[in-house]
Amino acid sequence: MLLRAAWRRAAVAVTAATGPKAAAPTRGLRLRVRDLAPQSAVPADTAAVPEAGPVLRPLYMDVQATTPLDPRVLDAMLPYLVNYYGNPHSRTHAYGWESEAAMERARQQVASLIGADPREIIFTSGATESNNIAIKELEAAIQPDTSLVSVMTVNNEIGVKQPIAEIGRICSSRKVYFHTDAAQAVGKIPLDVNDMKIDLMSISGHKIYGPKGVGAVYIRRRPRVRVEALQSGGGQERGMRSGTVPTPLVVGLGAACEVAQQEMEYDHKRISKLAERLIQNIMKSLPDVVMNGDPEHHYPGCINLSFAYVEGESLLMALKDVALSSGSACTSASLEPSYVLRAIGTDEDLAHSSIRFGIGRFTTEEEVDYTVEKCIQHVKRLREMSPLWEMVQDGIDLKSIKWTQH
Amino acid sequence: MAASSRAQVLDLYRAMLRESKRFSAYNYRTYAVRRIRDGFRENKNVKDPVEIQTLVNKAKRDLGIIRRQVAEQSTAAGRKSGSSSRSLGKPCTTWP
């Protein structure tokens, strides 16, 4: 909350600055220029704001929260937003038929990315809905001791990859259903529902450079996995999710999956290199930096670092030119340290100093270098101000201090 | 159709790079230029004419996508928000 209020104040201060700034940007970066966000709250008759020139916006390093649309995805979606606007469930005219064809093509694209049959893909409004469909009622299925294992494929906070194939093998041998939330993993690491013995999988559009508001749930047919519908109505999507399927959105999801399949190797190689660069450059310039999460079983694009003796929120505010996050967006309103970090045994004070850096398909080397430079600069500055840091420099062991109450 | 010649491939490469540099969004622009360079470089030793033609056809489709998106995004970027005191000026370097 504090962060957003401060940001808004800063943004207002910039727009009110008098005199146009000289254009000449030297680096390709910092010119997150021209804030085009609609200013709906600005009344027309307030005192005229002098023409201030372009407003700077931060560069984007928060791909785990959401990703920009890939231009190829938008290109695929546009016809269905403009001309081909039929309801895919209309059976009686060409508008319906072409919309349905597009929906089925998208279904095939999603299925192909995860090694599934298209009949096993149900479109939803996102991974959250998919999770709910998959988990609901399955635990209370036929036998009282039937259970379900649900695991994230790649964690969204620290980027750790779970041993999915192993878990799948164990579940399959014990006849237990296996669900995985693959929102951060689909299209980024190879997934095959048959090799990994996955029964249910949640997929999110906006984590893989597709549109927001759409996702899919994979539901195995052989052996049949029964789920109960969350949303009842006209019986669309094999009765498992009623409601008109939003053709433009699912076309976007399908296109995103197809692009991901083509680009997976290239993206992975590039992102790994950039991640290596970020981590090495930060760690060689700053002491007492810890990377959270198993370094071996790790998706490179999600880097969670703890900077000792620096408070995470204050570092985020200092790095105002870079869009970052500490902890996951799902729990952003609370001040609790991340449950994930707590679960891996991170000290409470280190958990409060964690920042998540997201590197994606569109991240440039320039952006990484800029982020590293600013991060080093501000961590050093914040540490200079920290009495704890001063004590550590003097050789005091912080764990031995007895803090008094007063 | 005769397989594409070296000259045609190079023309296509140049056209794609030229078009990509017109993306107003920094991240799209840099991605397109980088991906095109890496893509053409990766395939520079392909000899099979059928494979070459497949790659060329895909590149042509991608060129179409780039053209459409550059045009689409420049009109969207030019769209004014509430306040009328904003001028258009230079194209922005990122897509908001």
Interface residues (C-beta under 8 A of the other chain):
Chain A: A23 P25 G28 L29 L31 R32 V33 R34 D35 L36 A37 P38 Q39 S40 V42 A44 A48 V49 E51 P54 R57 L59 Y60 P68 P71 R72 L74 D75 L78 Y266 R361 F362 T363 T364 E366
Chain B: F23 Y26 N27 Y28 T30 Y31 A32 R35 D38 D62 I65 I66 R68 Q69 E72 A77 R79 S81 G82 S83 S85 R86 S87 G89 K90 C92 T93 T94 W95 P96
